């Protein structure tokens, strides 16, 4: 018996050992990875992906592969032999060249990806790496992440795509050391958290980096230049950090937080933008240690309060700041100090490095402790050298490299540039010879040290220079003196000069002189110059007025009617204005450029898409000059191709919203994508239905018949169909005594996770069924309160709580409870009845005791 037990036990152990050995061997075989080579093992990349298993590497040899690739397996590595010669062509249309769908730990590196709708699309995937690729000519996005997080995008070159890199609901993504050019958004994100963008170079985009409805985004060490709109746009976002970026030549703003809060902007270089930093409807933003130089406006603030600006360096901006309807802090107190202003004219008598007088911005914005010199900074200031020629088109050298004027280049501070101009050149069949530089330097070869933005024009003259004669004074205006200077200028030596005043005989003069003893009233003046005894040049007649009796020192008032402070969709805008008195000259300046003379209302034409500024000037007949208020307006041409009319960027309280769009040409197809989902044919679709509560993104894409080009437009909107929630209604006191002074305090807990609570009301009625509505006030977070006044005892009170959110969804406490709440006012017990009642009770007890029969006191022995 014992031996049988031992045999059974030994057999069991042997069987278990065999099972473990087989399992171990199977596990080792499963974990082994391999390398698949295309086209050696499979003719296409997709066939290799289909055959691969998790952990495999697919190596693709150089060549052009006309296909699209879909990856749905975890832990695949896709490597190209050479990113310049290993090309995947998506074939155009709405194809996505590489789609990673629901797969984690995927690596894509070493390819040129071209000619598709999206270059690389990661959907519902995580821990991917996209590096060392060239992505170009994608009609929508070079790289798109939707619902994909913990991904690294580095070392890629993205050029000539509609958008460079886009993130939608994708968080903790790191994007660094990429080069992105010629796109709408270099990097664009929406509804994402915790992403980092660093050391990227972004040029020639509409917006370098566009951040919408996102938080905890870090943007550092990027170089962003020559963008048609903003370097960095931040909209409806919070807790973002921007540091160490170099942003230059943005036609609108360098960094622009809009409707955003709790952000830090520090140690950035903002140069040669229209506005360096612009805050719009933003709060709790800290702006410190930034350099803003050679911008039209250094820092602009509009409808933004509660922000702090300190240790910034405002260096040679046309306008250091602009502030509208804002109240902010402009220093860090003493002795830390405020900001450095290159145009500050105060003194530092105690030598503490802080000016003795504040730097005044406006009545609500003052730097109380302006710095006398910039705090040490590692930022390198860049300057632009522009070289032109008159006439244009001369070939010259800069540091021994040939260029054709006009030419411009950006250099670091104190860079030496040697310019060499030819002695002569031909232009439009005419020969020109060297004359001088625009700064009067006569040497055609010179070395320029670049320590500011510099513009030089090489001036050439034709072999025969025309004679120029001009009268500098008198001018066409009113003089308040009887003596007016007569001044003229000519480019050639003259034989003699004469003048006629009020059609009288000519008077010969030897040079500049003074017209004396002029009578009050209008005068007519003409001057003549003789270069030889037979060559006479007559100057145009000048009309002027002398008025010594009334001195007009009041400048005219100018009102600009159009353009207004708004956004226009056309580049042709009417310039309409009024002046309250007669003028001798009117002109305007657009975007800080030279004045343009006006004869009346006109039209500003061919305006570019950007923020513009306009000033109108006028001189009255007494010589008083005036300037209008600055008008700021924006030109934003509608996106060509597709315009989404509905839904709009608002919150809706219905789950079905009309779908309406415009396309400006015949299309082969129109599709839409909602929240990053696959495209749906938009034809005959009139509404988006079954929409869940929350924020949605809609993209409408149209492929045009004539050009086969696909254009897209995007809209963001919110759905909130859920009414507020009334979770608790309390009444104090629970039992209400009946006096006219007393009442009942009603508290209600009301919450709304959508658009927010807008209004809470208490509706009550007494026995007369007359309903009274009282707006409840917010007592503390989510608790609203109101009081029902006192009523006589016995009165029945009925009340109902109603709540409404911001988009109009409503609910009542009766909806939740199934009935209204009621109570009856109880009568208050009068204290004066207590004493009579006590006496009556005592008397009753005495009478009762006296009527009790007496009991005999007997004992038994």
C-alpha positions in Angstrom: 0.0 0.0 0.0 2.8 2.4 1.0 4.7 1.6 -2.2 1.7 2.4 -4.3 1.3 5.7 -2.7 5.0 6.5 -3.3 4.6 5.5 -7.0 1.6 7.7 -7.4 3.4 10.6 -5.8 6.5 10.2 -8.0 4.3 10.0 -11.1 2.6 13.2 -10.1 5.9 15.1 -9.6 7.2 13.9 -12.9 4.0 15.0 -14.7 4.2 18.4 -13.1 7.9 18.8 -14.1 7.0 18.0 -17.8 4.2 20.5 -17.8 6.5 23.3 -16.4 9.3 22.5 -18.9 6.9 22.7 -21.8 5.4 25.9 -20.5 8.8 27.5 -20.0 10.0 26.5 -23.5 6.7 27.9 -25.0 7.2 31.2 -23.2 10.7 31.6 -24.4 9.7 30.8 -28.0 6.9 33.4 -27.8 9.2 36.2 -26.5 11.7 35.9 -29.3 11.6 38.9 -31.7 12.8 39.1 -35.3 13.6 41.5 -38.0 11.6 41.6 -41.3 13.2 43.3 -44.3 11.2 45.0 -47.1 11.3 44.2 -49.9 13.5 41.1 -49.3 10.9 39.2 -47.2 7.7 41.0 -48.3 7.1 43.2 -51.3 5.1 45.9 -49.4 5.4 47.4 -45.9 1.7 46.5 -45.1 2.3 42.8 -45.8 5.3 42.9 -43.5 3.2 44.6 -40.8 0.4 42.0 -41.2 3.0 39.1 -40.8 4.9 40.7 -37.9 4.2 40.0 -34.2 4.7 42.2 -31.2 8.3 43.0 -30.6 9.4 42.7 -34.3 11.4 45.2 -36.2 10.5 46.0 -39.9 13.5 47.4 -41.8 12.5 49.1 -45.1 15.2 49.5 -47.7 15.6 52.7 -49.8 13.0 53.1 -52.5 9.6 54.7 -53.1 6.6 52.7 -51.8 3.2 53.8 -53.1 1.0 52.6 -50.3 -0.7 53.3 -47.0 0.2 51.4 -43.8 -2.1 50.5 -40.9 -0.6 49.2 -37.6 -2.8 47.6 -35.0 -0.2 45.6 -33.1 1.7 46.6 -30.0 5.5 47.0 -29.9 6.3 47.2 -33.6 9.4 49.1 -34.8 9.2 50.5 -38.4 12.7 51.7 -39.5 13.7 53.2 -42.9 17.1 52.7 -44.3 17.6 56.4 -45.1 15.1 59.2 -44.4 16.0 61.0 -47.7 15.7 57.9 -50.0 13.1 55.7 -48.2 9.9 57.3 -49.3 6.3 56.3 -48.5 3.8 58.1 -50.9 0.2 58.1 -49.7 -1.3 58.6 -53.1 -3.1 61.9 -52.2 -6.8 62.2 -51.6 -8.0 61.5 -48.0 -5.5 58.7 -47.4 -3.4 58.6 -44.2 0.0 57.3 -45.1 0.7 55.7 -41.7 -2.2 55.0 -39.3 -1.5 53.6 -35.8 -4.8 52.4 -34.5 -5.1 51.3 -30.9 -1.4 50.0 -30.8 1.1 51.0 -28.0 4.9 51.2 -28.1 5.2 51.8 -31.8 8.3 53.3 -33.3 8.4 55.1 -36.7 11.7 56.5 -37.9 13.8 57.2 -41.0 11.2 57.9 -43.7 10.1 60.5 -46.1 6.3 60.6 -45.9 4.5 62.6 -48.6 1.4 63.2 -50.7 -1.4 62.3 -48.3 -4.2 63.8 -46.2 -2.4 63.0 -42.9 1.2 61.9 -42.9 1.2 59.9 -39.6 -2.0 59.4 -37.6 -1.9 58.0 -34.1 -5.3 57.1 -32.8 -6.0 55.7 -29.3 -2.4 54.7 -28.9 0.3 55.4 -26.3 4.1 55.3 -25.7 4.9 55.8 -29.4 8.1 57.4 -30.8 8.1 59.3 -34.1 11.6 60.5 -34.9 14.0 61.4 -37.8 11.3 61.6 -40.5 10.7 64.0 -43.3 6.9 64.7 -43.7 5.8 66.9 -46.6 2.9 67.9 -48.9 0.1 66.6 -46.6 -3.2 68.4 -47.3 -4.2 68.3 -43.7 -1.8 67.3 -41.0 1.8 66.1 -41.0 1.5 64.3 -37.7 -1.9 64.0 -35.8 -2.4 62.4 -32.3 -6.0 61.7 -31.3 -6.6 60.2 -27.9 -2.9 59.2 -27.8 -0.7 60.1 -24.9 2.9 59.5 -23.5 4.3 59.9 -27.0 7.7 61.4 -28.2 8.0 63.3 -31.5 11.5 64.5 -32.1 14.0 65.3 -34.9 11.5 65.4 -37.7 11.3 67.9 -40.6 7.8 68.9 -41.5 7.3 71.2 -44.5 4.5 72.4 -46.8 1.7 70.6 -44.8 -1.6 72.3 -44.0 -0.8 71.8 -40.3 2.5 70.6 -38.9 1.8 68.6 -35.7 -1.7 68.4 -34.1 -2.7 67.0 -30.7 -6.4 66.3 -29.9 -7.2 65.0 -26.4 -3.7 63.7 -26.2 -1.6 64.4 -23.1 2.0 64.1 -21.7 3.4 64.3 -25.2 7.0 65.5 -25.7 7.7 67.4 -29.0 11.3 68.5 -29.4 14.0 69.4 -32.0 11.7 69.3 -34.9 11.8 71.8 -37.9 8.4 72.9 -39.2 7.9 75.3 -42.1 5.1 76.6 -44.4 2.0 75.5 -42.5 -1.1 77.0 -40.9 -0.2 75.8 -37.4 3.4 74.7 -36.7 2.1 72.8 -33.6 -1.6 72.9 -32.7 -3.2 71.3 -29.6 -6.7 71.2 -28.2 -8.3 69.7 -25.1 -4.9 68.2 -23.9 -2.9 68.3 -20.7 0.7 68.2 -19.6 2.5 68.5 -23.0 6.0 69.8 -23.6 7.3 71.5 -26.7 11.0 72.4 -26.7 13.9 73.3 -29.0 11.7 73.3 -32.2 12.3 75.6 -35.1 9.0 76.9 -36.7 9.0 79.4 -39.6 6.6 80.8 -42.2 3.4 79.6 -40.6 0.2 81.4 -39.7 0.6 80.6 -36.0 3.8 79.0 -34.8 2.2 77.2 -31.8 -1.6 77.2 -31.3 -2.9 76.1 -27.9 -6.7 75.8 -27.3 -8.6 74.7 -24.2 -5.5 73.0 -22.7 -3.6 73.2 -19.5 -0.1 72.5 -18.0 1.6 73.0 -21.3 5.3 73.8 -21.3 6.8 75.7 -24.3 10.6 76.4 -24.0 13.7 77.0 -26.1 11.8 77.2 -29.4 12.8 79.5 -32.3 9.7 80.9 -34.0 10.1 83.3 -36.9 8.3 85.0 -39.8 4.7 83.9 -39.0 1.7 85.6 -40.6 -0.3 85.8 -37.4 1.1 84.9 -33.9 4.3 83.2 -32.8 2.4 81.5 -29.9 -1.4 81.7 -29.5 -3.0 80.6 -26.2 -6.8 80.5 -26.0 -9.1 79.4 -23.2 -6.1 77.7 -21.4 -4.5 77.7 -18.0 -1.3 76.8 -16.1 1.0 77.1 -19.1 4.7 78.0 -19.1 6.5 79.8 -21.9 10.3 80.3 -21.4 13.5 80.8 -23.3 11.8 81.1 -26.7 13.0 83.4 -29.5 10.1 84.8 -31.5 10.8 87.3 -34.3 9.0 88.9 -37.3 5.4 87.9 -36.4 3.0 90.1 -38.2 0.6 90.2 -35.3 1.8 89.0 -31.8 4.8 87.2 -30.5 3.0 85.6 -27.6 -0.7 86.1 -27.1 -2.6 84.7 -24.2 -6.4 85.2 -24.8 -9.1 84.3 -22.3 -6.4 82.4 -20.3 -5.1 82.4 -16.7 -2.4 81.3 -14.3 0.4 81.3 -16.9 4.1 82.2 -16.7 5.9 84.0 -19.6 9.6 84.4 -18.8 13.1 84.8 -20.4 11.7 85.0 -24.0 13.3 87.1 -26.8 10.6 89.0 -28.7 12.0 91.1 -31.6 10.6 92.8 -34.7 7.0 91.7 -34.1 4.0 94.0 -34.4 3.3 93.3 -30.7 5.8 91.5 -28.6 3.5 90.1 -25.9 -0.3 90.7 -26.0 -2.7 89.8 -23.2 -6.4 89.8 -24.1 -9.1 89.0 -21.4 -6.5 87.2 -19.4 -5.6 87.2 -15.7 -3.1 85.8 -13.2 -0.3 85.9 -15.8 3.2 86.5 -14.7 5.5 88.1 -17.3 9.1 88.5 -16.2 12.7 88.7 -17.6 11.6 88.9 -21.2 13.4 91.1 -23.8 11.0 93.0 -26.1 13.0 95.0 -28.7 12.3 96.7 -32.0 8.6 95.8 -32.0 5.9 98.3 -33.0 4.3 97.6 -29.5 6.5 96.0 -26.8 3.6 94.7 -24.6 -0.1 95.1 -25.1 -2.8 94.6 -22.5 -6.5 94.6 -23.4 -9.3 93.9 -20.9 -6.9 92.0 -18.7 -6.4 92.7 -15.0 -4.7 91.0 -12.1 -1.4 90.3 -14.0 2.2 91.2 -13.0 5.0 92.4 -15.2 8.5 92.8 -13.8 12.2 92.5 -14.7 11.4 92.8 -18.4 13.5 94.8 -20.9 11.6 97.2 -23.2 14.3 98.3 -25.7 13.6 100.6 -28.6 10.0 99.6 -29.4 7.9 102.2 -31.3 5.4 102.1 -28.4 6.8 100.4 -25.3 3.3 99.4 -24.1 -0.4 99.8 -24.8 -3.2 99.3 -22.2 -6.9 99.2 -22.6 -9.4 98.7 -19.8 -6.8 96.9 -17.6 -5.4 97.2 -14.1 -2.1 95.4 -13.5 1.1 95.4 -11.4 4.2 96.6 -13.2 6.9 96.0 -10.6 8.1 93.5 -7.9 8.4 96.1 -5.2 11.5 97.6 -3.7 14.4 96.7 -3.9 13.6 94.0 -6.5 12.4 96.7 -8.9 10.2 96.9 -12.0 11.2 96.9 -15.6 13.9 98.4 -17.8 12.5 101.1 -20.2 14.9 102.4 -22.9 13.0 105.7 -23.1 12.9 106.3 -19.3 14.3 109.8 -18.6 14.4 109.7 -14.8 17.5 109.8 -12.6 18.9 107.6 -9.9 20.2 110.0 -7.2 20.9 107.3 -4.6 22.6 104.9 -7.0 20.4 101.9 -6.1 19.7 101.0 -9.7 16.1 102.1 -9.5 14.8 105.3 -10.9 13.7 108.1 -8.5 10.4 108.6 -10.3 7.8 106.1 -11.6 7.4 105.1 -15.2 3.9 106.2 -16.1 1.8 103.9 -18.5 -1.7 105.2 -17.6 -3.6 106.2 -14.5 -4.1 102.5 -13.4 -0.8 101.1 -14.7 2.5 102.5 -13.2 5.9 101.0 -12.8 6.9 102.4 -9.4 10.4 101.2 -9.5 11.8 101.3 -13.0 15.2 99.8 -13.5 18.0 102.1 -14.7 19.7 99.3 -16.7 18.8 95.8 -17.8 19.3 93.0 -15.3 21.9 90.6 -16.6 20.4 88.3 -19.3 21.7 85.5 -21.5 19.4 86.4 -24.3 21.2 87.4 -27.6 19.6 90.4 -29.3 19.3 89.9 -33.1 19.2 92.8 -35.6 18.2 92.9 -39.2 20.4 94.5 -42.0 18.5 95.6 -45.1 20.4 96.6 -48.2 18.7 98.2 -51.2 19.7 100.2 -54.2 18.3 103.2 -56.0 17.5 102.1 -58.7 16.8 98.6 -57.4 18.5 95.4 -58.6 22.2 96.0 -58.2 24.4 93.0 -57.6 26.7 93.4 -54.6 28.6 91.3 -52.1 28.2 91.0 -48.3 31.1 89.3 -46.6 32.3 88.1 -50.1 28.9 86.4 -50.9 27.0 87.8 -53.9 23.4 89.1 -53.5 20.9 91.2 -55.4 19.3 94.2 -53.8 16.9 94.4 -52.1 18.3 91.9 -49.6 18.0 91.4 -45.8 19.6 89.2 -43.2 19.5 88.8 -39.4 22.7 89.1 -37.4 23.7 88.8 -33.7 24.6 92.0 -31.9 27.9 93.6 -32.9 28.4 91.4 -36.0 30.6 93.0 -38.7 29.4 92.9 -42.3 31.5 94.1 -45.2 29.5 95.5 -48.1 30.9 96.1 -51.6 29.0 97.9 -54.3 30.0 98.2 -58.0 31.1 101.5 -59.3 28.4 101.4 -62.0 25.7 99.2 -63.4 22.9 99.2 -66.0 19.2 99.2 -65.2 16.4 99.3 -67.8 18.8 100.2 -70.6 20.3 103.1 -68.6 23.7 103.4 -67.2 24.1 104.5 -63.6 27.3 105.4 -61.6 28.0 105.2 -57.9 27.0 108.3 -55.9 26.7 107.5 -52.1 25.0 105.6 -49.4 21.7 106.8 -47.9 23.6 107.8 -44.7 25.9 110.0 -46.8 28.9 107.6 -46.7 30.6 107.9 -50.1 32.7 104.7 -50.1 31.2 101.9 -52.1 33.0 99.4 -49.9 32.4 99.7 -46.2 32.1 97.6 -43.0 29.0 97.9 -41.0 28.8 96.8 -37.3 25.3 95.6 -36.6 24.1 96.8 -33.2 20.6 97.9 -34.3 18.1 97.3 -37.1 19.9 99.0 -40.1 18.7 99.9 -43.5 21.1 101.2 -46.1 20.4 102.2 -49.7 23.1 102.5 -52.3 22.3 105.5 -54.4 23.3 105.6 -58.1 22.8 108.5 -60.4 22.2 108.4 -64.2 24.8 110.0 -66.5 22.7 113.1 -66.7 21.0 114.2 -63.5 17.7 116.2 -63.9 17.5 119.6 -62.2 15.3 119.8 -59.1 14.1 123.1 -57.7 11.8 123.4 -54.7 10.3 126.1 -52.5 10.6 125.4 -48.8 8.8 128.6 -47.6 6.3 130.1 -47.7 3.9 127.2 -47.3 0.2 126.8 -48.0 -0.9 127.9 -44.5 -1.8 130.9 -42.3 1.0 132.9 -40.8 0.4 135.2 -37.7 3.3 137.5 -38.5 3.9 140.1 -41.3 7.3 138.7 -42.0 7.5 135.3 -43.7 10.8 133.6 -44.8 11.4 133.0 -48.5 13.5 129.8 -48.7 14.2 127.6 -51.7 16.5 124.7 -52.8 18.0 123.6 -56.1 20.3 120.8 -57.2 22.2 123.0 -59.7 23.9 126.3 -59.6 21.5 129.0 -60.8 22.0 132.1 -63.0 19.5 134.2 -61.0 16.3 133.9 -59.0 13.3 136.2 -59.0 9.8 136.1 -57.4 6.4 137.7 -57.8 4.1 138.5 -54.9 0.4 139.0 -55.6 1.0 139.2 -59.4 3.3 142.2 -59.0 6.5 142.7 -61.0 9.3 140.2 -60.5 11.9 141.0 -57.8 15.4 139.5 -58.3 17.2 138.0 -55.3 20.6 136.4 -54.7 19.4 133.7 -52.3 17.0 133.0 -49.4 15.4 136.2 -48.0 12.3 137.4 -46.1 9.0 138.7 -47.3 8.3 141.8 -45.1 5.4 144.1 -44.4 2.8 141.6 -45.6 -0.8 142.7 -45.2 -3.5 140.6 -43.5 -5.3 138.4 -46.0 -4.5 135.8 -48.7 -1.4 136.1 -50.8 -0.2 134.6 -54.1 3.5 133.8 -54.5 5.5 132.5 -57.5 9.3 132.1 -57.9 11.4 131.8 -61.0 15.0 130.4 -61.4 17.3 130.9 -64.4 20.1 128.4 -64.8 21.4 130.2 -67.9 20.3 133.4 -69.5 18.0 131.4 -71.7 16.8 128.5 -69.4 14.0 129.4 -67.0 12.2 127.1 -64.5 9.0 128.4 -63.0 8.0 127.1 -59.5 4.3 126.2 -58.9 2.4 129.0 -57.3 2.0 129.0 -53.5 -1.1 130.3 -51.7 -0.7 131.5 -48.1 -2.6 133.7 -45.7 -1.5 136.3 -43.1 -3.7 136.9 -40.1 -2.2 139.0 -37.3 -5.5 139.9 -35.6 -6.7 136.5 -34.3 -4.3 133.9 -33.1 -5.8 130.4 -33.6 -4.0 128.0 -31.3 -6.7 125.3 -31.2 -5.9 122.2 -33.3 -8.6 120.6 -35.4 -10.6 117.6 -34.1 -10.4 114.4 -36.2 -13.0 111.6 -35.9 -12.3 108.3 -37.7 -15.5 106.7 -38.7 -14.1 103.8 -40.6 -12.2 101.5 -40.1 -13.6 100.7 -36.7 -11.9 98.7 -33.9 -13.1 95.3 -35.3 -12.2 92.5 -37.6 -12.7 92.7 -41.4 -12.8 89.8 -43.8 -11.7 91.9 -46.8 -8.4 93.6 -47.5 -10.1 96.7 -49.0 -11.5 98.9 -46.3 -13.0 102.4 -46.5 -11.2 105.2 -44.7 -13.9 107.7 -43.7 -13.2 110.5 -41.3 -14.4 114.0 -40.4 -12.5 117.2 -39.5 -14.3 120.0 -37.7 -12.6 122.9 -39.5 -10.9 123.9 -42.8 -7.5 122.3 -43.3 -4.5 123.0 -45.5 -3.2 119.4 -45.3 -4.6 115.9 -44.3 -2.7 112.6 -44.3 -2.7 109.2 -42.7 -0.1 106.7 -41.4 -0.8 103.0 -41.6 1.1 100.6 -39.3 3.7 103.3 -38.4 4.7 103.9 -42.0 5.3 107.3 -43.6 2.4 109.7 -43.9 0.2 109.5 -47.1 -1.5 112.7 -48.2 -5.3 112.7 -48.5 -7.7 114.9 -50.3 -10.8 113.3 -48.7 -12.2 109.9 -47.8 -10.6 107.0 -49.6 -10.1 103.2 -49.5 -7.3 101.3 -48.0 -6.5 98.5 -50.4 -4.7 95.2 -50.4 -4.3 95.1 -46.7 -2.7 91.9 -45.4 -4.2 89.6 -42.8 -2.9 90.9 -39.5 -3.6 93.6 -36.8 -3.3 97.1 -38.2 -3.0 100.6 -36.7 -4.2 103.8 -38.3 -3.6 107.5 -37.4 -5.1 110.4 -39.3 -3.3 113.8 -39.2 -4.6 117.3 -40.2 -3.2 120.8 -40.3 -5.7 123.7 -40.1 -5.1 127.0 -41.9 -3.4 128.4 -38.9 -0.8 125.7 -38.9 -2.2 123.8 -35.9 -1.6 120.1 -36.3 -3.8 117.4 -34.8 -3.8 113.6 -34.7 -6.7 111.2 -34.3 -6.9 108.5 -31.7 -5.2 105.3 -32.9 -7.6 103.0 -34.5 -6.7 99.3 -34.2 -8.4 96.8 -36.6 -7.7 93.4 -37.9 -8.0 91.9 -41.4 -8.6 88.2 -41.3 -9.6 86.8 -44.7 -12.0 83.9 -44.6 -10.4 80.5 -45.0 -10.5 79.7 -48.7 -12.5 76.7 -49.8 -14.6 75.7 -46.8 -16.5 77.8 -44.3 -18.5 76.2 -41.4 -21.7 78.2 -40.8 -23.1 75.8 -38.2 -22.3 74.7 -35.6 -20.8 77.9 -34.2 -18.3 78.3 -31.4 -21.0 78.5 -28.7 -22.7 76.2 -26.2 -26.0 74.5 -27.3 -28.7 73.1 -25.1 -29.9 70.5 -27.7 -28.3 67.3 -28.8 -29.1 67.9 -32.5 -27.4 70.8 -34.2 -27.8 71.8 -37.9 -24.7 71.1 -40.1 -24.3 73.9 -42.5 -21.2 74.9 -44.5 -20.1 76.7 -47.6 -17.6 75.7 -50.3 -16.5 78.2 -53.0 -16.2 75.8 -55.9 -17.4 72.5 -57.3 -16.3 69.6 -55.2 -15.9 65.9 -55.9 -16.5 65.1 -52.2 -17.3 66.8 -48.9 -16.7 64.8 -45.7 -16.8 65.6 -42.0 -15.1 64.2 -38.9 -16.5 64.7 -35.4 -14.1 64.5 -32.5 -11.4 62.8 -34.5 -13.5 60.0 -35.7 -13.3 58.6 -39.2 -14.7 60.8 -42.0 -18.4 60.7 -42.9 -19.8 61.8 -46.3 -21.4 65.2 -45.6 -23.8 65.1 -48.6 -27.4 65.1 -47.6 -26.4 65.4 -43.9 -28.3 68.4 -42.5 -27.8 67.9 -38.7 -25.4 66.4 -36.2 -27.6 64.3 -33.9 -27.2 62.3 -30.8 -24.4 64.6 -29.5 -23.2 63.9 -26.0 -22.8 66.7 -23.5 -19.3 68.2 -23.6 -17.0 70.0 -26.0 -16.8 68.8 -29.6 -14.5 69.4 -32.6 -15.9 69.3 -36.1 -13.7 69.2 -39.2 -15.3 69.6 -42.7 -13.0 68.8 -45.7 -13.8 69.4 -49.3 -11.9 68.0 -52.3 -12.3 70.5 -55.3 -12.9 69.1 -58.7 -10.7 71.4 -60.8 -7.5 71.2 -58.6 -8.1 68.0 -56.7 -6.9 70.0 -53.7 -8.5 69.2 -50.3 -9.3 72.2 -48.1 -10.5 71.9 -44.5 -12.1 74.0 -41.8 -12.6 73.3 -38.1 -15.1 74.4 -35.5 -15.3 73.8 -31.8 -18.6 73.9 -29.9 -20.1 72.6 -26.7 -23.4 70.7 -26.0 -25.1 71.0 -22.6 -28.6 69.5 -22.4 -28.4 68.6 -18.7 -30.4 70.9 -16.4 -28.9 71.8 -13.0 -29.3 69.3 -10.2 -31.1 70.3 -6.9 -29.8 67.8 -4.4 -31.0 69.1 -1.1 -33.6 71.6 0.1 -33.6 72.6 3.8 -36.0 74.8 5.8 -35.1 76.7 9.0 -37.0 76.5 11.3 -38.8 73.3 10.4 -41.9 74.4 12.3 -42.7 78.0 11.7 -44.5 80.0 14.5 -47.2 82.4 13.4 -46.0 85.9 13.8 -45.8 88.5 11.1 -42.1 89.2 11.8 -40.9 85.6 11.6 -40.4 83.7 8.5 -38.7 80.6 7.0 -35.1 80.5 5.6 -34.9 78.2 2.6 -31.5 76.8 1.5 -31.0 74.7 -1.7 -27.9 72.9 -2.9 -27.8 73.4 -6.7 -25.0 72.1 -9.0 -24.4 72.1 -12.8 -21.5 70.3 -14.4 -22.1 71.8 -17.8 -22.4 75.5 -18.5 -22.9 76.4 -14.9 -25.7 77.7 -12.7 -27.2 81.0 -14.0 -30.3 81.6 -11.8 -32.0 80.0 -8.8 -35.4 81.2 -7.6 -37.7 80.5 -4.7 -41.4 80.4 -5.7 -43.9 80.5 -2.8 -47.7 81.0 -2.3 -50.1 81.3 0.7 -53.7 80.2 1.0 -54.7 82.8 -1.5 -52.7 81.0 -4.2 -50.8 84.2 -5.1 -47.3 83.1 -6.2 -44.3 85.2 -5.3 -40.9 84.7 -7.0 -37.7 85.6 -5.2 -34.3 85.3 -6.7 -32.1 83.3 -4.4 -28.5 84.4 -3.6 -25.4 82.3 -3.5 -24.6 81.7 0.2 -21.5 79.6 -0.3 -20.3 77.1 -2.9 -23.4 75.5 -4.6 -25.7 76.6 -1.7 -28.4 79.2 -2.5 -30.6 80.9 0.0 -33.8 83.0 0.3 -36.3 83.8 3.0 -40.1 83.4 3.0 -41.5 86.2 5.1 -43.7 85.6 8.2 -47.5 84.9 7.9 -50.4 84.7 10.4 -50.7 81.3 12.2 -52.7 78.7 10.4 -51.5 79.9 7.0 -50.5 77.1 4.6 -47.4 77.9 2.6 -46.4 76.1 -0.6 -43.0 76.6 -2.2 -40.9 75.3 -5.1 -37.3 75.8 -6.1 -36.5 76.5 -9.8 -32.9 76.4 -11.2 -31.7 77.5 -14.6 -28.2 77.0 -16.2 -26.4 79.5 -18.5 -27.8 77.9 -21.7 -31.4 77.8 -20.4 -31.8 74.2 -19.1 -34.3 74.4 -16.2 -35.4 72.1 -13.4 -37.6 72.5 -10.3 -37.6 70.8 -6.9 -41.1 69.6 -7.8 -39.7 67.7 -10.8 -37.3 65.9 -8.5 -39.6 65.3 -5.5 -42.8 64.8 -7.4 -44.6 67.4 -5.4 -44.1 70.9 -4.0 -42.9 71.5 -0.4 -45.5 72.7 2.1 -45.7 73.8 5.8 -48.4 75.4 8.0 -47.6 78.3 10.3 -48.2 77.1 13.9 -49.8 79.4 16.6 -47.4 80.6 19.2 -48.4 79.5 22.8 -49.1 82.7 24.9 -47.0 82.8 28.2 -49.7 84.7 30.1 -51.9 81.6 30.2 -49.4 79.6 32.3 -50.3 81.2 35.7 -54.1 80.7 35.5 -53.6 77.2 34.4 -51.4 76.5 37.4 -54.0 77.7 39.9 -56.7 75.7 38.3 -54.6 72.5 38.4 -53.7 73.1 42.1 -57.4 73.7 43.1 -58.4 70.5 41.3 -55.8 68.4 43.2 -57.0 69.9 46.6 -60.6 69.1 45.9 -59.7 65.5 44.8 -57.8 64.8 48.0 -60.6 66.1 50.3 -63.1 63.8 48.7 -61.1 60.6 49.4 -62.6 58.4 52.3 -60.6 58.4 55.6 -58.9 55.0 56.4 -59.2 53.7 60.0 -55.9 53.3 61.8 -56.4 49.7 63.2 -53.8 47.1 64.2 -54.3 43.4 64.9 -52.5 41.7 67.8 
